[in-house]
Amino acid sequence: MMLCDLLPESTTFVHHLLMEKKLSVIIPNGGSYLMKISIGNPPVESLAVADTGSDLVWIQCAPCDNCYAQDSPIFDPVKSSTYMDLPCDSSSCQALPSSQCGTTNNECQYRYRYGDRSYTIGVLSTDTFTFDSTNARATAFPNSVFGCGHNNSGTFTSRGSGLVGLGGGPLSLISQLSAEIEQKFSYCLLPRTANSATVSIGSNRIPYNQMEGNIIIDSGSTLTSLESNFYSELEAAVKESISLNTVQDPRGNYRLCYDSTSFSTAPETPILFQFTGADITLKTINTFVVLDGITCLAIIPSNDLNIFGNVAQINFQVGYDLAKKQVSFAPADCTQY
């Protein structure tokens, strides 16, 4: 996960959870998306970052040792009749990348860190998750596993109470609800105002010869990140295709920017990502962002992971089949969802 607060709040995320019948609507939050989830009995509604790049579901919990400021009241597990700490010998605790046993109640204490150095520390627990459905009836899932975070810090904003991991690991929301959703889910990102083999820009074709499984499809990352040398070739191809003078991003977040007025006259420059088994053509809305009078390439170099960010996923129905370990991309008008 990489949370970037770099973009205007002008998008909506629709997440299809239960066999396309149950919906959890996400509200925009800068460069990330907040998913509505209710926890406890009685249910307490929370907004949490929807992140396909990680697994753990967690929210901030009282008492807080070190919590970031949030707008809504912090979840108090004492007030939920169905809340329970998980013991450190539970299978869920063993599935954590880092955990230890509590000294008093043998509870599972976790530490969970993200790629942008954000973190949550707390107690792994169970409680009832509740979601709204398309038939206006709430659907409850008892004994759902989540982290009750008492020490949380990083790039989280006050609108959110935590994070919903939608990855493929055993602790993710999708894995926990796998029987109900047949291990499938999808989402569609409205416009803003996998095995990558090659990328094509116009007639330019840029090969990428790394090992398989070299890119992460991540709704929690705003921008697309590519290996530095590969990015440099892509940037050069974009400059060749767009014959305009470049400008500097005064904040230093983006490498390639143009004046927005002159960029509006430039022709559409599609970028084709060729994954194993599928080609994905990205339009300008997927590859550039407009900020403070400049238009910048929404792709940045990385010395670490290759990430296919959420800007690149706008106006695609992105489907996950965890059983087959497949991701599908279908062009869509996400305003219709």
Summary of the structure (lengths in Angstrom):
residues: 337
radius of gyration: 20.6
end to end distance: 25.5
largest distance: 66.4
contacts: 1134
relative contact order: 0.17
helix: 12%
strand: 43%
